């Protein structure tokens, strides 16, 4: 069962993401909003990331994760 606080933060991030441009622009906006609201995105399928050593999409986008590294 999801904690209501997490659900609220996810909902806020989704609402704050800018829908402008194409799906890629919207996706980057969502990544930034999720990061701002305290979420790290870890892809299940690492294939599209290629040889990128980053563990999270946050790192791939150059978004720093407090307390890491």
Order of alpha helices (4+ residues) and beta strands (2+ residues): alpha-alpha-alpha
